[in-house]
Amino acid sequence: MVRGRWLHGFYWMKEISIFLWQEVRDKALTRDQLDEIFFEASATRSFQDLSSRRAFRERWLGRYLENFSENFYVAQVGCEEDKSLEVAGYLAGCLVDPRDTDLFSDMSCFSDFSEHLEEYPAHLHINLAPAYRGAGLGARLMKVFLRDVKKSGLCGAHVVTGAASRNVSFYLGCGFQKIASSQDEDNGNVFLGIKV
């Protein structure tokens, strides 16, 4: 039996470990669980067809798994010995300025806020399974990512999200600051940055 521990005022019955994507052993099962968390957390709920759904997944999740796996962090609960590992969440990070690669040329949010990318070149997005939200796991993933941003020699990281999204308060709580927003602040995007 896996021992539990206290985590930010909650008692987890199983240990939570954070792995880089390369360290994950059962990638097929883990990928399925990542997809489930990704689509559950997404604000986009319906798609024209399966092809549109696949393109959406590729844009926001797949490209990070395939091209930036060295900064893709998976939080897993359980024990490898008894094959009970469950994905609790993930952080898809990138330590490359999005202007320096064609991999992000289809994402207008980076050109919208390009004047701030020099100071905050690394970027990320984070999603947790519903059962693991609000207990500090997201902050723990963020701490690991920001440590690696600092080790890489970059000066900061950013996140672009909807100005009215529920995750804005999470990022602010992790030390990010609002740097800029699109013209339509209520329905548009906000650029949040943090120095490391």
C-alpha positions as a printed NumPy array, in Angstrom:
array([[  0.   ,   0.   ,   0.   ],
       [  1.251,   3.487,  -0.872],
       [  1.594,   5.803,   2.066],
       [ -0.237,   9.095,   2.074],
       [  0.997,  12.526,   3.135],
       [ -0.24 ,  15.998,   3.903],
       [ -0.165,  18.416,   0.976],
       [ -1.298,  21.984,   1.615],
       [ -3.89 ,  20.994,   4.193],
       [ -5.205,  17.959,   2.32 ],
       [ -4.354,  14.339,   2.997],
       [ -3.506,  12.421,  -0.152],
       [ -3.857,   8.664,   0.061],
       [ -1.104,   8.177,  -2.478],
       [  2.195,   9.897,  -3.159],
       [  2.333,  12.462,  -5.981],
       [  5.518,  12.452,  -8.06 ],
       [  6.553,  14.736, -10.9  ],
       [  8.328,  13.266, -13.905],
       [  9.642,  14.665, -17.139],
       [  7.942,  13.135, -20.175],
       [ 11.113,  11.179, -21.051],
       [ 10.984,   9.511, -17.608],
       [  7.388,   8.275, -17.983],
       [  7.386,   4.519, -18.531],
       [  3.907,   3.759, -19.861],
       [  3.628,   6.534, -22.417],
       [  0.53 ,   5.153, -24.174],
       [ -1.555,   5.002, -20.985],
       [ -0.165,   8.321, -19.775],
       [ -0.92 ,   9.986, -23.119],
       [ -4.553,   8.834, -22.905],
       [ -4.851,  10.286, -19.398],
       [ -3.204,  13.548, -20.497],
       [ -5.735,  13.824, -23.318],
       [ -8.6  ,  13.285, -20.9  ],
       [ -7.334,  16.038, -18.576],
       [ -6.616,  18.339, -21.518],
       [-10.1  ,  18.122, -23.025],
       [-11.838,  18.298, -19.643],
       [ -9.959,  21.496, -18.734],
       [-10.418,  23.14 , -22.135],
       [-12.899,  25.956, -22.633],
       [-13.558,  24.543, -26.116],
       [-16.098,  21.756, -25.706],
       [-17.362,  20.97 , -29.181],
       [-15.669,  20.42 , -32.522],
       [-16.937,  20.274, -36.096],
       [-15.41 ,  16.858, -36.612],
       [-12.692,  14.499, -35.425],
       [-10.11 ,  16.26 , -37.586],
       [-10.824,  19.604, -35.872],
       [-10.558,  17.942, -32.471],
       [ -7.189,  16.411, -33.399],
       [ -5.874,  19.762, -34.695],
       [ -6.942,  21.465, -31.459],
       [ -5.148,  18.837, -29.38 ],
       [ -2.031,  19.122, -31.529],
       [ -1.981,  22.898, -31.197],
       [ -2.214,  23.051, -27.406],
       [ -0.782,  19.711, -26.252],
       [  0.752,  17.568, -29.003],
       [  3.418,  19.995, -30.175],
       [  4.771,  20.265, -26.624],
       [  4.934,  16.489, -26.156],
       [  6.649,  15.981, -29.499],
       [  8.995,  18.982, -29.63 ],
       [  9.585,  20.133, -26.042],
       [  9.414,  16.911, -24.046],
       [ 12.435,  17.975, -21.983],
       [ 10.168,  20.592, -20.373],
       [  6.937,  18.612, -20.226],
       [  6.197,  17.659, -16.624],
       [  3.708,  14.955, -15.605],
       [  2.347,  14.687, -12.057],
       [  1.458,  11.083, -11.296],
       [ -0.213,   9.553,  -8.271],
       [  0.392,   6.007,  -7.128],
       [  3.087,   3.436,  -7.398],
       [  4.798,   1.953, -10.452],
       [  5.278,  -1.396,  -8.681],
       [  1.544,  -2.049,  -8.397],
       [  0.83 ,  -0.452, -11.793],
       [ -1.615,   2.01 , -10.237],
       [ -0.164,   5.216, -11.661],
       [ -2.735,   7.875, -12.464],
       [ -2.03 ,  11.263, -14.048],
       [ -3.037,  14.088, -11.725],
       [ -1.948,  16.884, -14.065],
       [  0.754,  18.258, -16.301],
       [  2.718,  21.358, -17.196],
       [  3.607,  21.831, -20.865],
       [  6.601,  24.142, -20.912],
       [  8.885,  25.578, -23.545],
       [ 12.277,  27.213, -22.945],
       [ 12.417,  28.673, -26.456],
       [ 11.296,  32.182, -27.33 ],
       [  8.272,  31.508, -29.58 ],
       [  9.636,  34.039, -32.093],
       [ 12.698,  31.828, -32.596],
       [ 10.863,  28.813, -34.024],
       [  8.341,  28.196, -36.778],
       [  6.527,  25.748, -34.504],
       [  4.435,  28.615, -33.1  ],
       [  3.88 ,  30.638, -36.286],
       [  0.185,  29.688, -36.235],
       [ -0.411,  31.248, -32.812],
       [ -1.254,  34.934, -33.06 ],
       [ -1.051,  35.45 , -29.293],
       [  2.744,  35.453, -29.523],
       [  2.811,  38.151, -32.173],
       [  0.18 ,  40.145, -30.248],
       [  2.549,  40.38 , -27.276],
       [  5.909,  40.113, -29.069],
       [  7.314,  43.271, -27.436],
       [  7.326,  41.449, -24.069],
       [  8.912,  38.183, -25.178],
       [ 12.481,  39.436, -24.77 ],
       [ 11.972,  39.741, -21.007],
       [  9.693,  36.698, -20.657],
       [ 10.711,  34.194, -23.385],
       [  9.78 ,  30.852, -21.767],
       [  6.113,  29.893, -21.771],
       [  3.823,  27.24 , -20.436],
       [  0.329,  26.032, -19.793],
       [ -0.853,  23.808, -17.004],
       [ -3.86 ,  21.541, -16.47 ],
       [ -4.905,  19.364, -13.535],
       [ -7.518,  16.651, -13.172],
       [-10.502,  18.046, -11.219],
       [ -9.795,  15.927,  -8.115],
       [ -6.341,  17.491,  -7.727],
       [ -7.189,  21.172,  -8.144],
       [ -6.913,  23.667,  -5.324],
       [ -4.47 ,  21.747,  -3.136],
       [ -1.092,  23.086,  -4.265],
       [ -0.17 ,  20.621,  -7.011],
       [ -0.267,  23.299,  -9.706],
       [  2.078,  25.501,  -7.663],
       [  4.39 ,  22.541,  -7.193],
       [  4.543,  21.925, -10.959],
       [  5.163,  25.641, -11.512],
       [  8.041,  25.678,  -9.018],
       [  9.779,  22.813, -10.861],
       [  9.325,  24.538, -14.232],
       [ 10.535,  27.948, -13.025],
       [ 13.588,  26.298, -11.45 ],
       [ 14.44 ,  24.861, -14.867],
       [ 13.805,  28.208, -16.577],
       [ 16.331,  29.799, -14.218],
       [ 18.87 ,  26.977, -14.754],
       [ 18.606,  27.503, -18.514],
       [ 19.754,  31.116, -18.162],
       [ 16.479,  32.679, -19.318],
       [ 15.293,  35.724, -17.393],
       [ 11.563,  35.068, -17.278],
       [  8.497,  33.113, -18.32 ],
       [  5.03 ,  34.042, -19.501],
       [  1.56 ,  32.707, -19.95 ],
       [ -1.128,  34.005, -22.306],
       [ -4.657,  33.234, -21.224],
       [ -8.16 ,  34.616, -21.47 ],
       [ -8.539,  37.763, -19.383],
       [-11.693,  36.355, -17.797],
       [-10.321,  32.818, -17.302],
       [-10.411,  31.239, -13.87 ],
       [ -6.7  ,  30.429, -14.123],
       [ -5.612,  34.103, -13.977],
       [ -5.856,  34.112, -10.175],
       [ -3.79 ,  30.907, -10.023],
       [ -0.955,  32.457, -12.04 ],
       [ -1.062,  35.67 , -10.008],
       [ -0.855,  33.531,  -6.856],
       [  2.294,  31.888,  -8.272],
       [  3.976,  35.301,  -8.587],
       [  3.116,  36.218, -12.179],
       [  2.185,  39.822, -12.894],
       [ -0.152,  41.236, -15.491],
       [  2.129,  42.76 , -18.123],
       [ -0.265,  43.506, -20.994],
       [ -3.716,  42.731, -22.309],
       [ -5.415,  42.799, -25.682],
       [ -7.619,  45.762, -26.557],
       [-10.788,  43.984, -25.498],
       [ -9.725,  43.367, -21.908],
       [-12.982,  41.697, -20.834],
       [-13.109,  39.082, -23.599],
       [ -9.544,  39.192, -24.875],
       [ -6.226,  37.783, -23.701],
       [ -3.863,  38.794, -20.95 ],
       [ -0.08 ,  38.358, -20.94 ],
       [  1.221,  37.382, -17.508],
       [  4.943,  37.316, -16.807],
       [  7.322,  36.329, -14.028],
       [ 11.056,  36.998, -13.57 ],
       [ 13.193,  34.109, -12.371]])
